[in-house]
Amino acid sequence: MQTHFSLAQLADPDTAAAEKILRSCVHCGFCTATCPTYALLGDELDSPRGRIYLMKDMLERGGAPDPRVVTHVDRCLSCLSCMTTCPSSVHYMHLVDHARAHIETHFRRPLIDRLMRRVLGAVLPRPKLFRLALVAAKLAKPLAPLMPSRLRAMLALAPARIPSPSPMDRPQVFPAEGRLRKRVALLTGCAQQVLDPRINEATIRLLTRLGCEVAVAPGAGCCGALTHHLGQRDAAHDAASRNIRAWLALWRGRGPDAIVVNASGCGTTVKDYGFMFREDRDLAAAAARVSSLARDVSELVAELGLGEAAAPEKLTLAYHSACSLQHGQKITTLPKTLLAKAGFVVRDVPEGHLCCGSAGTYNLLQPEIAGQLKARKLANIARVAPDAIAAGNIGCMTQIASGTGTPVLHTVELLDWATGGPRPEGLGAVG
């Protein structure tokens, strides 16, 4: 793709990176075949290729973007399915992230949009505030029919039961069982530890059982993904920089052997810290090191080996492959292989490459499209007729669980159970 940036524009590292990405696009259109919004809406401007044209024009012109451009960029899920499909290796993720930051800086949204984005960026990354917000949402649910569609969507996703905080999410070190094989830091996350603290608990039990000393680092918190995808660059970098410093200070500054992430949306961002801080003289090397150490929990478990594992109940699982895992991190078969080795019957979900509609805050900001994608995902899951649904990302789990009575569990909860941990509470009476 030909570009027309000025030398002054290209002096900005982010614009220079965007220009390089744009030039790698050859207009082939393969990306349209796997784009969820194009599949639903059939509009070229709601496909990756169409958005690339819009973002190119917006960035070349500079200044305030046209509202139409904002609409189509906002409709992008950042599912990154286009990156899996693209034969030219166009790094769409970095391009759309830069475009969102540009929009956040140069476009004045309507008041309700500005307020909602600021609230989401301020509340979701802070577990205490998020917990209070969920309590308020639970009380407000009877008033949902009187509220605007976006607020109704937020209330619909609020759980009926809010779990108590887990003491295992506090800064501490959990010793390995038996021979010490690795020292690892665990990203406990922000929304996940409020919505389902059992995921971190299962992760810690499983990893210590497999010989890991697991640290929850003082000062670490939200990975920055939520604000990053809202275009709130400074907030995202602040969160990421705190994590970088906190993790590398562990074990008296030696740092961990690995940084374990059990929410794949977070993992994709942590693995990108090196790019995010590439121009930061103080943190570039540390950020690159953190990215190199980051592992999805399935990667680390596969490296360690499951050992003696036997599913206590022969359940049929529908495996939902989170977009951030299969497209963002290119981890496709590994979680399914682990579950099968543990004794479960694992079935792929038809149209598994398509997003469930969660996509961070997307289901709150674009509830209509997110709802259509959820319905499509649930219909495909129903075709498998599973006893339970396994996934590796809390956003997907929350989205899918809001539309089905079939238990939705994190992969690590099932692996923990199969290696001697407790039966997942979310299974209920299944089996």
ROMI-446594 format. One line per 4 residues: for each residue x negated, z negated, y of N, C-alpha, C. Coordinates in steps of 0.2 Angstrom, whole numbers, plus 5000, padded with zeros to 4 digits. Example, Ala and Ser with C-alpha at 12.3 -4.5 7.8 and 13.67 -1.06 7.14 Angstrom:
REM ROMI-446594
4934:4961:4972:4938:4961:4978:4934:4961:4984 | 4936:4965:4989:4932:4964:4995:4936:4961:5000 $
***
This chain:
REM ROMI-446594
4996:5000:4994:5000:5000:5000:4996:5000:5006 | 4997:5004:5011:4993:5005:5017:4995:4999:5022 | 4991:4996:5025:4992:4991:5030:4990:4993:5037 | 4992:4989:5042:4990:4990:5049:4989:4984:5053 $
4985:4980:5050:4983:4973:5053:4978:4974:5058 | 4978:4971:5064:4973:4971:5069:4967:4967:5066 | 4961:4968:5069:4955:4964:5068:4956:4957:5069 | 4960:4956:5075:4961:4949:5077:4966:4945:5072 $
4970:4949:5069:4975:4946:5064:4971:4945:5058 | 4966:4949:5056:4962:4948:5050:4957:4943:5050 | 4956:4940:5056:4951:4935:5057:4954:4928:5054 | 4961:4928:5053:4964:4923:5050:4964:4923:5043 $
4961:4918:5039:4960:4919:5032:4966:4920:5028 | 4972:4917:5030:4978:4918:5026:4981:4925:5027 | 4980:4928:5033:4982:4934:5034:4978:4939:5031 | 4971:4938:5031:4967:4942:5027:4968:4942:5019 $
4970:4936:5017:4972:4936:5010:4978:4940:5008 | 4983:4939:5013:4989:4943:5012:4988:4950:5012 | 4984:4952:5017:4982:4960:5017:4979:4962:5011 | 4975:4958:5008:4972:4961:5002:4977:4961:4996 $
4982:4957:4996:4987:4957:4991:4992:4963:4992 | 4993:4964:4998:4998:4970:5000:4995:4976:4998 | 4988:4977:4999:4985:4983:4997:4984:4984:4990 | 4985:4979:4986:4985:4980:4978:4992:4983:4976 $
4997:4982:4980:5004:4985:4977:5004:4992:4977 | 5006:4995:4972:5007:5003:4971:5014:5005:4971 | 5019:5001:4973:5026:5003:4974:5029:5005:4967 | 5026:5003:4961:5029:5006:4955:5036:5003:4953 $
5038:4997:4956:5044:4995:4954:5045:4992:4948 | 5040:4991:4944:5041:4987:4937:5044:4980:4938 | 5042:4977:4944:5044:4970:4945:5052:4970:4946 | 5055:4975:4948:5062:4975:4949:5066:4973:4942 $
5063:4975:4937:5066:4975:4930:5067:4967:4928 | 5062:4963:4931:5063:4956:4928:5064:4951:4934 | 5066:4954:4940:5068:4949:4945:5075:4946:4945 | 5076:4940:4945:5082:4937:4944:5087:4939:4949 $
5085:4939:4956:5089:4940:4961:5091:4948:4961 | 5087:4952:4959:5088:4959:4959:5093:4960:4953 | 5092:4957:4948:5097:4957:4942:5104:4955:4944 | 5105:4950:4948:5111:4948:4950:5114:4952:4956 $
5110:4954:4961:5113:4957:4967:5112:4964:4968 | 5107:4967:4964:5106:4974:4964:5104:4977:4971 | 5101:4973:4975:5099:4975:4982:5091:4976:4981 | 5088:4981:4983:5081:4982:4983:5078:4977:4988 $
5081:4975:4993:5078:4970:4997:5078:4963:4994 | 5081:4962:4989:5081:4956:4985:5077:4957:4978 | 5072:4962:4979:5068:4962:4973:5061:4961:4976 | 5056:4960:4972:5049:4959:4974:5046:4964:4978 $
5047:4971:4976:5045:4976:4980:5048:4977:4987 | 5055:4975:4987:5058:4976:4994:5056:4970:4998 | 5055:4964:4995:5052:4959:4999:5045:4960:5002 | 5041:4963:4997:5034:4964:5000:5034:4969:5006 $
5038:4974:5006:5039:4978:5012:5041:4974:5018 | 5046:4970:5017:5048:4966:5023:5043:4961:5025 | 5039:4958:5020:5034:4953:5022:5028:4956:5026 | 5027:4962:5023:5021:4966:5026:5023:4968:5034 $
5029:4970:5035:5031:4972:5042:5031:4966:5046 | 5034:4960:5043:5034:4954:5047:5027:4951:5049 | 5023:4952:5045:5016:4949:5046:5012:4954:5051 | 5013:4960:5050:5010:4965:5054:5012:4964:5062 $
5019:4963:5062:5022:4963:5069:5020:4956:5072 | 5019:4951:5068:5018:4944:5071:5024:4941:5074 | 5024:4935:5077:5029:4932:5080:5035:4931:5076 | 5041:4930:5080:5047:4928:5077:5050:4934:5072 $
5051:4932:5066:5054:4937:5061:5061:4939:5062 | 5063:4945:5060:5070:4946:5060:5074:4942:5055 | 5080:4940:5057:5084:4935:5053:5085:4938:5046 | 5086:4945:5046:5087:4948:5039:5081:4947:5035 $
5075:4947:5037:5069:4946:5033:5069:4939:5030 | 5071:4934:5035:5071:4927:5033:5076:4927:5027 | 5082:4930:5028:5087:4929:5022:5085:4932:5016 | 5081:4937:5015:5079:4940:5009:5073:4936:5006 $
5069:4933:5011:5063:4929:5008:5066:4923:5006 | 5071:4920:5009:5074:4914:5007:5077:4914:5000 | 5080:4920:4999:5083:4921:4992:5078:4922:4986 | 5072:4922:4988:5067:4923:4982:5066:4916:4979 $
5066:4916:4972:5066:4910:4969:5058:4907:4968 | 5054:4912:4969:5046:4910:4968:5046:4909:4960 | 5050:4912:4956:5049:4911:4949:5043:4915:4946 | 5040:4919:4950:5034:4923:4948:5035:4927:4942 $
5041:4929:4940:5042:4934:4934:5039:4940:4936 | 5039:4942:4943:5036:4948:4945:5028:4949:4944 | 5025:4943:4944:5018:4943:4943:5016:4944:4935 | 5021:4942:4931:5020:4943:4924:5020:4951:4922 $
5025:4954:4926:5027:4961:4925:5022:4966:4928 | 5019:4964:4934:5016:4968:4938:5009:4971:4935 | 5009:4978:4934:5003:4981:4931:4997:4981:4935 | 4998:4979:4942:4992:4980:4947:4990:4973:4949 $
4993:4968:4945:4991:4961:4947:4991:4959:4954 | 4997:4961:4957:4999:4959:4964:5000:4951:4964 | 4996:4947:4968:4997:4940:4968:5003:4938:4973 | 5009:4939:4970:5015:4938:4974:5015:4931:4977 $
5013:4926:4973:5014:4919:4974:5011:4918:4981 | 5004:4920:4982:5001:4918:4988:5004:4922:4994 | 5006:4928:4993:5009:4932:4998:5016:4928:5001 | 5020:4926:4996:5027:4924:4998:5026:4917:5001 $
5021:4913:4999:5019:4906:5002:5017:4907:5009 | 5013:4912:5010:5010:4913:5017:5016:4915:5021 | 5021:4920:5019:5026:4922:5022:5031:4916:5024 | 5032:4912:5020:5036:4906:5021:5033:4901:5026 $
5027:4900:5026:5023:4896:5031:5024:4900:5038 | 5024:4907:5038:5024:4910:5045:5032:4909:5047 | 5036:4910:5043:5043:4909:5045:5045:4902:5047 | 5042:4897:5044:5043:4890:5046:5040:4889:5053 $
5035:4892:5055:5031:4892:5061:5034:4896:5067 | 5037:4902:5065:5039:4906:5070:5047:4908:5071 | 5050:4905:5066:5058:4907:5066:5062:4900:5067 | 5066:4901:5072:5071:4895:5073:5077:4896:5069 $
5078:4892:5064:5084:4892:5060:5090:4889:5063 | 5096:4890:5061:5102:4887:5064:5101:4879:5062 | 5104:4875:5066:5103:4868:5066:5104:4865:5059 | 5109:4867:5056:5111:4863:5049:5105:4865:5044 $
5102:4871:5045:5097:4873:5040:5091:4869:5042 | 5089:4869:5048:5083:4865:5050:5084:4858:5048 | 5089:4855:5049:5090:4848:5047:5090:4847:5039 | 5093:4851:5036:5093:4851:5028:5086:4851:5026 $
5082:4856:5028:5075:4857:5026:5071:4851:5028 | 5072:4849:5033:5068:4843:5035:5069:4837:5031 | 5076:4836:5030:5078:4830:5025:5075:4831:5018 | 5075:4837:5016:5073:4838:5009:5065:4837:5009 $
5062:4840:5014:5054:4839:5014:5052:4832:5015 | 5057:4828:5018:5055:4821:5019:5057:4816:5014 | 5063:4818:5010:5065:4813:5006:5063:4814:4998 | 5063:4820:4996:5062:4822:4989:5055:4820:4987 $
5049:4820:4991:5043:4818:4989:5042:4811:4989 | 5046:4807:4992:5046:4800:4992:5050:4796:4987 | 5048:4794:4982:5053:4791:4977:5057:4786:4979 | 5055:4781:4984:5060:4776:4986:5065:4779:4990 $
5064:4783:4995:5069:4787:4999:5073:4791:4994 | 5071:4794:4990:5075:4799:4985:5079:4794:4981 | 5077:4789:4979:5082:4784:4975:5088:4782:4979 | 5086:4780:4986:5091:4778:4990:5096:4784:4992 $
5093:4790:4992:5098:4796:4993:5102:4797:4987 | 5100:4796:4981:5104:4797:4975:5110:4792:4975 | 5108:4786:4977:5113:4781:4977:5119:4783:4982 | 5117:4785:4988:5121:4787:4993:5125:4793:4991 $
5122:4798:4987:5126:4804:4984:5131:4801:4979 | 5129:4797:4975:5134:4794:4970:5140:4791:4973 | 5139:4788:4979:5145:4785:4983:5149:4790:4986 | 5146:4796:4988:5149:4801:4992:5153:4806:4987 $
5152:4806:4981:5154:4811:4977:5162:4812:4977 | 5166:4807:4978:5173:4808:4979:5175:4812:4985 | 5170:4812:4990:5172:4816:4996:5169:4824:4995 | 5166:4825:4990:5163:4832:4989:5168:4838:4991 $
5174:4838:4989:5178:4843:4990:5179:4845:4998 | 5178:4840:5002:5178:4841:5009:5172:4843:5013 | 5167:4844:5009:5160:4845:5012:5158:4852:5011 | 5153:4855:5015:5151:4861:5015:5148:4863:5008 $
5147:4869:5006:5145:4871:5000:5138:4868:4998 | 5133:4868:5003:5127:4866:5001:5127:4858:4999 | 5131:4854:5003:5131:4847:5002:5135:4846:4995 | 5140:4850:4994:5143:4849:4987:5138:4851:4981 $
5134:4856:4982:5129:4857:4977:5124:4851:4976 | 5122:4848:4982:5118:4842:4981:5121:4836:4978 | 5127:4835:4979:5131:4830:4976:5132:4831:4968 | 5133:4838:4967:5134:4840:4960:5128:4838:4955 $
5122:4839:4958:5116:4838:4954:5114:4831:4954 | 5117:4827:4958:5115:4819:4958:5118:4816:4951 | 5113:4813:4948:5115:4810:4941:5120:4804:4942 | 5124:4804:4937:5129:4798:4937:5126:4792:4936 $
5120:4792:4932:5117:4786:4931:5110:4786:4934 | 5107:4782:4938:5101:4782:4941:5096:4777:4937 | 5091:4779:4934:5087:4775:4930:5083:4770:4934 | 5082:4764:4931:5078:4759:4935:5070:4762:4935 $
5067:4760:4940:5060:4762:4941:5056:4760:4935 | 5051:4764:4933:5047:4762:4927:5041:4758:4929 | 5039:4752:4926:5033:4749:4928:5027:4753:4926 | 5028:4758:4922:5022:4762:4920:5020:4767:4925 $
5024:4768:4930:5022:4773:4935:5018:4770:4941 | 5017:4763:4940:5013:4760:4945:5005:4761:4944 | 5001:4761:4949:4994:4762:4948:4991:4757:4943 | 4988:4760:4938:4985:4756:4932:4982:4760:4927 $
4978:4757:4922:4975:4761:4917:4977:4759:4910 | 4979:4764:4906:4982:4762:4900:4976:4764:4895 | 4974:4759:4891:4968:4760:4886:4970:4765:4880 | 4965:4768:4878:4967:4773:4872:4967:4769:4866 $
4971:4771:4861:4972:4768:4855:4966:4771:4850 | 4962:4767:4847:4957:4769:4843:4951:4772:4847 | 4948:4777:4844:4942:4780:4847:4944:4783:4854 | 4940:4782:4859:4941:4785:4865:4939:4792:4865 $
4943:4797:4867:4941:4804:4867:4941:4807:4874 | 4945:4805:4878:4945:4807:4885:4948:4802:4890 | 4946:4803:4896:4949:4799:4901:4953:4804:4906 | 4959:4802:4907:4963:4807:4910:4967:4804:4916 $
4969:4807:4921:4973:4805:4926:4980:4808:4925 | 4985:4805:4926:4992:4807:4926:4995:4808:4932 | 4998:4814:4934:5002:4815:4940:5009:4812:4938 | 5011:4807:4941:5017:4804:4939:5023:4807:4943 $
5021:4811:4948:5026:4815:4952:5030:4811:4957 | 5035:4814:4960:5040:4811:4965:5047:4811:4962 | 5050:4817:4962:5057:4817:4960:5058:4815:4952 | 5053:4817:4948:5053:4816:4941:5054:4808:4939 $
5049:4804:4943:5049:4797:4941:5056:4794:4943 | 5060:4797:4947:5066:4794:4949:5072:4796:4944 | 5072:4803:4943:5077:4806:4939:5076:4804:4932 | 5070:4804:4929:5069:4803:4922:5062:4800:4921 $
5061:4793:4922:5055:4790:4921:5053:4790:4914 | 5057:4791:4909:5055:4791:4902:5050:4797:4900 | 5050:4802:4904:5045:4807:4903:5038:4805:4904 | 5037:4801:4909:5030:4799:4910:5028:4793:4905 $
5033:4789:4903:5032:4784:4898:5030:4788:4891 | 5034:4793:4889:5032:4796:4883:5026:4800:4884 | 5024:4802:4889:5017:4805:4890:5012:4800:4889 | 5012:4795:4892:5007:4789:4892:5007:4787:4884 $
5012:4786:4881:5012:4784:4874:5009:4789:4870 | 5011:4795:4871:5008:4801:4866:5000:4801:4868 | 4998:4802:4874:4991:4803:4875:4987:4797:4873 | 4989:4791:4874:4985:4785:4872:4985:4785:4864 $
4990:4787:4861:4990:4787:4854:4985:4793:4851 | 4984:4798:4855:4979:4803:4853:4972:4802:4856 | 4971:4796:4858:4964:4794:4860:4962:4795:4867 | 4967:4795:4872:4966:4796:4879:4967:4789:4883 $
4962:4788:4887:4963:4782:4892:4966:4786:4898 | 4972:4783:4900:4977:4787:4905:4977:4782:4911 | 4975:4785:4917:4975:4782:4923:4981:4785:4928 | 4985:4780:4931:4989:4782:4936:4985:4780:4942 $
4983:4784:4946:4978:4783:4952:4981:4780:4958 | 4979:4775:4961:4981:4772:4967:4980:4777:4972 | 4986:4778:4976:4985:4783:4982:4988:4790:4980 | 4989:4792:4974:4991:4798:4972:4999:4798:4972 $
5002:4804:4973:5009:4804:4974:5011:4811:4973 | 5016:4814:4977:5019:4820:4976:5013:4826:4977 | 5014:4831:4973:5009:4836:4972:5009:4840:4978 | 5014:4840:4982:5015:4845:4988:5019:4851:4987 $
5021:4852:4981:5024:4859:4979:5031:4859:4983 | 5035:4854:4984:5041:4855:4987:5040:4857:4994 | 5036:4854:4998:5035:4855:5005:5031:4862:5006 | 5027:4863:5001:5023:4870:5001:5028:4876:5001 $
5033:4875:4996:5038:4881:4995:5043:4881:5001 | 5043:4876:5005:5048:4876:5011:5044:4878:5017 | 5038:4880:5016:5034:4883:5021:5031:4877:5026 | 5032:4871:5024:5029:4865:5028:5022:4864:5026 $
5017:4868:5028:5011:4868:5026:5007:4862:5027 | 5007:4859:5033:5004:4853:5034:5006:4847:5030 | 5012:4846:5029:5014:4841:5024:5012:4842:5017 | 5012:4848:5015:5010:4850:5008:5002:4848:5007 $
4998:4850:5012:4991:4849:5012:4989:4842:5013 | 4993:4838:5016:4992:4831:5017:4993:4827:5010 | 4999:4829:5006:5000:4827:5000:4995:4829:4995 | 4993:4835:4995:4988:4837:4990:4981:4834:4991 $
4979:4833:4998:4972:4830:4999:4972:4823:4997 | 4978:4819:4998:4978:4812:4995:4977:4812:4988 | 4980:4817:4984:4979:4817:4977:4972:4819:4975 | 4969:4824:4978:4962:4826:4977:4957:4820:4977 $
4958:4816:4983:4954:4810:4984:4955:4805:4979 | 4961:4803:4978:4963:4798:4973:4961:4799:4966 | 4961:4805:4963:4959:4807:4957:4952:4807:4956 | 4948:4810:4961:4941:4810:4960:4938:4804:4961 $
4941:4799:4964:4939:4792:4965:4939:4788:4958 | 4943:4790:4953:4944:4786:4947:4937:4785:4943 | 4937:4780:4939:4931:4778:4935:4925:4778:4940 | 4925:4774:4945:4920:4773:4950:4917:4780:4952 $
4921:4784:4954:4919:4791:4957:4917:4796:4952 | 4917:4795:4946:4915:4800:4941:4921:4805:4940 | 4927:4802:4941:4933:4807:4941:4935:4807:4933 | 4941:4810:4932:4943:4811:4925:4941:4817:4921 $
4942:4817:4915:4940:4823:4911:4945:4828:4912 | 4951:4826:4913:4957:4831:4914:4962:4827:4919 | 4966:4831:4922:4972:4829:4926:4978:4832:4923 | 4982:4827:4920:4988:4829:4916:4994:4830:4920 $
4998:4835:4920:5004:4836:4923:5009:4838:4918 | 5015:4834:4919:5020:4835:4914:5027:4838:4918 | 5026:4841:4924:5031:4844:4927:5028:4851:4929 | 5030:4856:4926:5026:4863:4926:5026:4865:4934 $
5031:4864:4937:5032:4866:4944:5026:4863:4948 | 5025:4857:4947:5019:4853:4950:5012:4856:4947 | 5012:4857:4941:5006:4860:4938:5003:4866:4941 | 5008:4871:4942:5006:4877:4945:5003:4876:4952 $
5006:4871:4956:5003:4870:4963:4996:4866:4962 | 4996:4861:4958:4989:4858:4957:4984:4863:4955 | 4985:4867:4951:4980:4872:4948:4979:4877:4954 | 4982:4877:4959:4981:4882:4965:4978:4878:4971 $
4976:4871:4970:4973:4868:4976:4967:4871:4978 | 4963:4874:4973:4957:4877:4975:4958:4883:4980 | 4963:4887:4979:4965:4892:4984:4967:4889:4991 | 4972:4884:4990:4975:4881:4996:4969:4878:5001 $
4964:4875:4998:4959:4872:5002:4952:4876:5003 | 4953:4883:5001:4947:4887:5001:4943:4887:5007 | 4946:4886:5013:4943:4886:5020:4942:4879:5023 | 4943:4874:5019:4942:4867:5021:4935:4865:5019 $
4931:4864:5024:4924:4862:5023:4923:4856:5019 | 4928:4851:5021:4927:4844:5018:4930:4844:5010 | 4935:4848:5009:4938:4847:5003:4938:4853:4998 | 4935:4859:5000:4935:4865:4996:4932:4864:4989 $
4927:4861:4989:4923:4860:4982:4927:4855:4978 | 4930:4849:4981:4934:4844:4977:4940:4847:4975 | 4943:4851:4979:4950:4854:4977:4949:4859:4971 | 4943:4863:4972:4942:4868:4966:4941:4864:4960 $
4937:4858:4960:4936:4854:4954:4943:4851:4951 | 4947:4849:4956:4953:4847:4953:4957:4852:4950 | 4958:4858:4953:4961:4864:4950:4958:4865:4943 | 4952:4865:4942:4949:4866:4936:4950:4861:4930 $
4952:4855:4933:4953:4849:4928:4960:4849:4926 | 4965:4852:4930:4972:4852:4929:4974:4855:4923 | 4978:4851:4919:4981:4853:4912:4988:4852:4912 | 4992:4857:4910:4999:4855:4908:4998:4850:4902 $
5003:4846:4901:5002:4841:4895:5002:4845:4888 | 5006:4850:4888:5005:4854:4881:4998:4857:4880 | 4995:4859:4885:4988:4861:4884:4983:4855:4882 | 4984:4849:4885:4980:4844:4883:4981:4842:4875 $
4988:4841:4874:4990:4839:4867:4987:4844:4862 | 4988:4851:4864:4985:4856:4859:4978:4855:4858 | 4974:4853:4863:4967:4852:4863:4965:4846:4859 | 4969:4841:4859:4968:4835:4856:4970:4835:4848 $
4975:4839:4847:4978:4840:4841:4983:4835:4840 | 4989:4836:4837:4994:4832:4836:4993:4826:4830 | 4989:4828:4826:4987:4823:4820:4993:4823:4816 | 4995:4817:4813:5000:4816:4809:5007:4816:4813 $
5011:4822:4812:5017:4822:4816:5022:4825:4811 | 5028:4822:4811:5034:4824:4807:5040:4822:4811 | 5044:4827:4812:5051:4826:4816:5055:4821:4811 | 5057:4815:4814:5061:4811:4810:5068:4814:4809 $
5070:4819:4813:5077:4822:4811:5075:4830:4812 | 5078:4834:4808:5077:4841:4808:5082:4844:4813 | 5080:4844:4819:5084:4847:4824:5082:4854:4826 | 5087:4858:4828:5086:4864:4830:5086:4864:4838 $
5080:4866:4840:5079:4866:4848:5080:4873:4851 | 5083:4873:4856:5083:4879:4861:5077:4878:4866 | 5072:4882:4865:5066:4881:4870:5067:4885:4876 | 5068:4881:4882:5068:4884:4889:5061:4884:4892 $
5059:4891:4893:5052:4891:4896:5053:4891:4903 | 5051:4886:4906:5051:4886:4914:5047:4891:4917 | 5049:4894:4922:5046:4900:4926:5039:4898:4928 | 5038:4891:4930:5032:4889:4933:5027:4888:4927 $
5029:4888:4921:5025:4887:4915:5023:4894:4912 | 5028:4898:4911:5027:4905:4908:5024:4910:4913 | 5026:4910:4919:5024:4915:4924:5019:4912:4928 | 5019:4906:4931:5015:4903:4935:5008:4901:4932 $
5008:4898:4926:5002:4896:4922:5001:4900:4916 | 5005:4905:4914:5004:4909:4909:5004:4905:4902 | 5007:4900:4902:5008:4896:4895:5015:4898:4892 | 5015:4901:4887:5021:4904:4884:5023:4901:4877 $
5018:4902:4872:5020:4900:4866:5018:4893:4864 | 5013:4890:4868:5010:4884:4866:5015:4878:4865 | 5019:4877:4869:5024:4871:4868:5028:4872:4862 | 5031:4879:4861:5035:4880:4855:5031:4879:4849 $
5024:4881:4849:5020:4880:4843:5019:4872:4841 | 5018:4868:4846:5018:4861:4846:5024:4858:4843 | 5030:4860:4845:5036:4858:4843:5037:4860:4835 | 5035:4866:4834:5036:4868:4827:5031:4864:4822 $
5025:4863:4824:5021:4859:4820:5023:4852:4819 | 5027:4849:4824:5030:4843:4824:5036:4842:4819 | 5038:4848:4817:5043:4848:4812:5050:4850:4814 | 5051:4852:4821:5057:4855:4823:5058:4862:4822 $
5064:4864:4822:5066:4871:4822:5067:4874:4829 | 5063:4878:4831:5062:4880:4838:5065:4888:4838 | 5070:4888:4843:5073:4895:4844:5072:4897:4851 | 5070:4903:4852:5069:4906:4859:5076:4907:4862 $
5077:4906:4869:5083:4907:4872:5083:4915:4875 | 5088:4919:4873:5088:4925:4875:5087:4926:4883 | 5084:4931:4885:5083:4932:4892:5079:4926:4895 | 5074:4924:4891:5070:4919:4892:5066:4919:4899 $
5064:4926:4901:5060:4927:4906:5064:4926:4913 | 5071:4925:4913:5075:4924:4919:5075:4917:4921 | 5075:4915:4927:5075:4908:4930:5082:4905:4929 | 5082:4899:4928:5088:4895:4927:5092:4894:4934 $
5088:4895:4939:5091:4894:4946:5089:4888:4949 | 5085:4883:4946:5083:4877:4949:5077:4878:4955 | 5071:4881:4953:5066:4883:4957:5065:4878:4963 | 5063:4872:4961:5062:4867:4967:5068:4865:4970 $
5069:4867:4977:5075:4865:4981:5079:4871:4981 | 5078:4876:4977:5082:4883:4978:5090:4881:4976 | 5091:4877:4971:5098:4876:4969:5102:4872:4975 | 5098:4869:4979:5101:4865:4985:5102:4870:4991 $
5097:4874:4992:5097:4879:4998:5101:4885:4997 | 5101:4888:4990:5105:4894:4988:5109:4892:4983 | 5114:4888:4984:5118:4886:4978:5122:4891:4974 | 5125:4896:4978:5129:4902:4975:5124:4906:4970 $
5119:4908:4972:5114:4912:4967:5112:4907:4962 | 5110:4901:4963:5107:4896:4958:5113:4895:4953 | 5119:4895:4955:5125:4893:4951:5126:4899:4946 | 5125:4905:4948:5126:4911:4944:5120:4911:4939 $
5114:4910:4941:5109:4910:4936:5109:4904:4931 | 5112:4899:4933:5113:4893:4928:5118:4895:4923 | 5124:4898:4925:5129:4900:4921:5126:4905:4916 | 5122:4910:4918:5119:4915:4914:5114:4911:4909 $
5110:4907:4911:5106:4903:4907:5109:4899:4901 | 5115:4896:4903:5119:4892:4899:5122:4896:4893 | 5124:4902:4895:5128:4906:4891:5122:4909:4885 | 5116:4910:4888:5111:4912:4883:5109:4906:4878 $
5109:4900:4881:5107:4894:4877:5113:4893:4872 | 5119:4894:4874:5124:4893:4869:5124:4898:4863 | 5121:4904:4864:5120:4909:4859:5116:4906:4853 | 5111:4901:4855:5106:4899:4850:5110:4893:4846 $
5115:4890:4849:5119:4884:4846:5114:4879:4844 | 5110:4876:4849:5105:4871:4847:5108:4864:4846 | 5104:4859:4843:5106:4852:4843:5104:4849:4850 | 5098:4852:4853:5095:4850:4859:5092:4855:4862 $
5090:4854:4869:5086:4859:4873:5080:4856:4875 | 5074:4859:4874:5068:4857:4876:5065:4861:4882 | 5062:4857:4886:5059:4861:4892:5053:4857:4895 | 5049:4860:4899:5044:4856:4902:5043:4855:4909 $
5049:4855:4912:5050:4854:4920:5056:4851:4922 | 5055:4846:4925:5061:4841:4927:5066:4845:4931 | 5064:4850:4935:5069:4853:4939:5074:4858:4935 | 5071:4861:4930:5075:4865:4925:5079:4860:4921 $
5077:4855:4919:5080:4850:4915:5087:4847:4919 | 5086:4846:4925:5091:4843:4929:5096:4849:4930 | 5094:4855:4931:5099:4861:4933:5103:4862:4926 | 5099:4863:4921:5103:4864:4914:5108:4859:4912 $
5105:4853:4913:5109:4847:4911:5116:4846:4915 | 5116:4849:4921:5122:4848:4925:5127:4853:4923 | 5126:4857:4918:5131:4862:4915:5132:4862:4908 | 5129:4857:4904:5130:4857:4897:5130:4850:4895 $
5134:4849:4889:5134:4842:4886:5128:4842:4880 | 5125:4847:4879:5119:4847:4874:5113:4843:4877 | 5110:4839:4873:5105:4835:4876:5099:4839:4878 | 5096:4838:4884:5091:4841:4887:5085:4836:4887 $
5079:4838:4884:5074:4834:4883:5067:4837:4885 | 5063:4833:4888:5056:4836:4889:5052:4837:4883 | 5048:4842:4882:5044:4843:4876:5040:4837:4874 | 5037:4833:4879:5033:4828:4877:5037:4822:4874 $
5043:4821:4876:5048:4816:4873:5048:4817:4865 | 5049:4824:4863:5050:4825:4856:5044:4825:4853 | 5038:4827:4856:5031:4826:4852:5030:4818:4852 | 5031:4814:4857:5030:4807:4856:5034:4804:4850 $
5040:4806:4850:5045:4804:4844:5042:4806:4837 | 5040:4812:4837:5037:4815:4831:5030:4811:4828 | 5027:4808:4833:5021:4805:4831:5021:4798:4832 | 5027:4795:4831:5028:4788:4831:5031:4784:4836 $
5033:4788:4842:5036:4785:4847:5044:4784:4846 | 5047:4781:4851:5054:4779:4850:5058:4786:4850 | 5064:4785:4847:5069:4791:4847:5071:4792:4854 | 5071:4798:4857:5073:4799:4864:5080:4797:4866 $
5080:4793:4871:5087:4790:4872:5092:4796:4874 | 5089:4801:4877:5094:4807:4879:5097:4810:4873 | 5095:4809:4867:5097:4812:4861:5104:4810:4859 | 5106:4804:4861:5112:4801:4860:5114:4801:4852 $
5120:4803:4850:5122:4803:4843:5120:4809:4839 | 5116:4814:4842:5114:4820:4839:5110:4818:4832 | 5112:4822:4827:5108:4821:4821:5111:4815:4817 $
***
